[in-house]
Amino acid sequence: MAVLMLETFEQEQTMGVEVGQMAPDFTLSGSQGTTSLLQYRGKTNVLLAFYPGD
């Protein structure tokens, strides 16, 4: 089981951006509808905060 889990973690691809690089667009659903990062293009600052939930 541990070997299988390790192999799964090794196959995961992570996506990141470098400092100064534009973040890729994505859309999230929330209690007030959907929001896309593209909606905030041209704004001075956008803060993204994620938490694992309860």
C-alpha positions in Angstrom: 0.0 0.0 0.0 2.8 2.5 0.9 4.6 1.8 -2.4 1.3 2.4 -4.3 0.8 5.7 -2.5 4.4 6.8 -3.2 4.0 6.1 -6.9 0.8 8.1 -7.0 2.5 11.1 -5.4 5.4 10.9 -7.8 3.1 10.9 -10.8 1.2 14.0 -9.6 1.9 17.1 -11.6 1.9 20.4 -9.9 1.3 23.7 -11.7 3.0 26.8 -10.4 4.0 30.2 -11.6 7.2 32.2 -11.3 7.2 35.6 -9.6 5.9 38.2 -12.2 4.3 35.5 -14.4 0.6 35.7 -15.1 -1.5 33.1 -13.3 -3.6 30.8 -15.4 -7.3 31.5 -15.6 -9.6 29.2 -13.6 -13.3 29.4 -12.5 -14.7 28.5 -9.0 -18.2 28.0 -7.9 -19.4 29.6 -4.7 -22.6 30.6 -2.8 -23.0 33.6 -5.0 -22.4 31.9 -8.4 -19.2 31.4 -10.3 -16.1 33.6 -10.3 -13.3 33.5 -12.8 -9.8 34.9 -12.2 -10.1 36.5 -15.6 -12.8 38.9 -14.1 -10.0 40.5 -12.1 -7.5 41.1 -14.9 -6.2 44.6 -14.7 -6.9 45.0 -11.0 -4.0 46.1 -8.8 -4.0 43.1 -6.4 -5.9 39.8 -6.2 -5.5 37.6 -3.1 -6.3 33.9 -3.4 -6.7 32.0 -0.1 -7.4 28.3 0.1 -8.0 26.1 3.1 -8.6 22.4 3.4 -12.1 22.8 4.9 -13.5 21.4 8.1 
